[in-house]
Amino acid sequence: MAAGPSRGELWFRLGISLAGLSLLAAAIAVRGWPRGGAMLEIAGIAGAFFGISAIVSARRLWRQRGR
């Protein structure tokens, strides 16, 4: 048995990550591009967190697709 998250958990992580990226994009579209420190916090940290989480989950799902 392999250690790590199950396929169901990976799908859940991918869905939450994509939803977070969508909400982040919607907030930027409605409120405008943040300035100053908010740009680092909102666009940088939140975008990186959700983006990297989505990429990692998608890659793991792609590798496990035949199992």
LOSE-682714 format. One record per residue (C-alpha): residue number from 0; residue in three letters; z, y, x. Coordinates in Angstrom, 2 decimals. Last residue first. Example, Ala and Ser with C-alpha at 12.3 -4.5 7.8 and 13.67 -1.06 7.14 Angstrom:
2
+-----+-----+---------+---------+---------+
:   n : res :      zz :      yy :      xx :
+-----+-----+---------+---------+---------+
:   1 : SER :    7.14 :   -1.06 :   13.67 :
:   0 : ALA :    7.80 :   -4.50 :   12.30 :
+-----+-----+---------+---------+---------+
***
This chain:
67
+-----+-----+---------+---------+---------+
:   n : res :      zz :      yy :      xx :
+-----+-----+---------+---------+---------+
:  66 : ARG :  -11.04 :    2.41 :   -4.04 :
:  65 : GLY :  -14.53 :    3.85 :   -3.76 :
:  64 : ARG :  -13.58 :    7.48 :   -4.50 :
:  63 : GLN :  -10.69 :    7.56 :   -2.01 :
:  62 : ARG :  -12.46 :    9.76 :    0.57 :
:  61 : TRP :  -13.72 :   12.17 :   -2.09 :
:  60 : LEU :  -10.26 :   12.38 :   -3.69 :
:  59 : ARG :   -8.73 :   13.18 :   -0.31 :
:  58 : ARG :  -11.34 :   15.87 :    0.34 :
:  57 : ALA :  -10.84 :   17.41 :   -3.13 :
:  56 : SER :   -7.06 :   17.55 :   -2.67 :
:  55 : VAL :   -7.35 :   19.17 :    0.77 :
:  54 : ILE :   -9.89 :   21.73 :   -0.46 :
:  53 : ALA :   -7.89 :   22.64 :   -3.57 :
:  52 : SER :   -4.65 :   23.04 :   -1.60 :
:  51 : ILE :   -6.44 :   25.15 :    0.99 :
:  50 : GLY :   -7.80 :   27.47 :   -1.68 :
:  49 : PHE :   -4.56 :   27.71 :   -3.68 :
:  48 : PHE :   -2.46 :   28.56 :   -0.64 :
:  47 : ALA :   -5.09 :   30.72 :    1.06 :
:  46 : GLY :   -5.71 :   32.76 :   -2.07 :
:  45 : ALA :   -1.98 :   33.22 :   -2.69 :
:  44 : ILE :   -1.33 :   34.27 :    0.92 :
:  43 : GLY :   -4.32 :   36.47 :    1.53 :
:  42 : ALA :   -5.42 :   37.94 :   -1.79 :
:  41 : ILE :   -2.00 :   38.60 :   -3.27 :
:  40 : GLU :    0.31 :   39.04 :   -0.30 :
:  39 : LEU :   -2.14 :   40.49 :    2.21 :
:  38 : MET :   -3.73 :   42.79 :   -0.37 :
:  37 : ALA :   -0.32 :   43.77 :   -1.71 :
:  36 : GLY :    0.62 :   45.15 :    1.68 :
:  35 : GLY :   -1.99 :   47.88 :    1.46 :
:  34 : ARG :   -4.50 :   47.88 :   -1.37 :
:  33 : PRO :   -5.24 :   45.35 :   -4.11 :
:  32 : TRP :   -8.81 :   44.88 :   -5.37 :
:  31 : GLY :   -9.08 :   45.83 :   -9.03 :
:  30 : ARG :   -6.70 :   45.16 :  -11.92 :
:  29 : VAL :   -9.05 :   43.21 :  -14.21 :
:  28 : ALA :  -11.30 :   41.53 :  -11.63 :
:  27 : ILE :   -8.39 :   40.99 :   -9.21 :
:  26 : ALA :   -6.31 :   39.40 :  -11.96 :
:  25 : ALA :   -9.26 :   37.23 :  -13.04 :
:  24 : ALA :   -9.85 :   36.06 :   -9.46 :
:  23 : LEU :   -6.16 :   35.15 :   -9.07 :
:  22 : LEU :   -6.19 :   33.37 :  -12.43 :
:  21 : SER :   -9.24 :   31.36 :  -11.39 :
:  20 : LEU :   -7.72 :   30.53 :   -8.00 :
:  19 : GLY :   -4.54 :   29.36 :   -9.71 :
:  18 : ALA :   -6.50 :   27.24 :  -12.20 :
:  17 : LEU :   -8.44 :   25.69 :   -9.30 :
:  16 : SER :   -5.21 :   24.87 :   -7.50 :
:  15 : ILE :   -3.58 :   23.46 :  -10.64 :
:  14 : GLY :   -6.58 :   21.24 :  -11.31 :
:  13 : LEU :   -6.79 :   20.03 :   -7.71 :
:  12 : ARG :   -3.08 :   19.26 :   -7.63 :
:  11 : PHE :   -3.34 :   17.29 :  -10.89 :
:  10 : TRP :   -6.38 :   15.38 :   -9.63 :
:   9 : LEU :   -4.45 :   14.57 :   -6.43 :
:   8 : GLU :   -1.45 :   13.42 :   -8.49 :
:   7 : GLY :   -3.65 :   11.07 :  -10.49 :
:   6 : ARG :   -5.29 :    9.73 :   -7.35 :
:   5 : SER :   -1.85 :    8.85 :   -5.99 :
:   4 : PRO :   -0.08 :   10.92 :   -3.37 :
:   3 : GLY :    0.72 :    9.53 :    0.04 :
:   2 : ALA :    1.51 :    6.21 :    1.62 :
:   1 : ALA :   -0.98 :    3.39 :    1.40 :
:   0 : MET :    0.00 :    0.00 :    0.00 :
+-----+-----+---------+---------+---------+
***
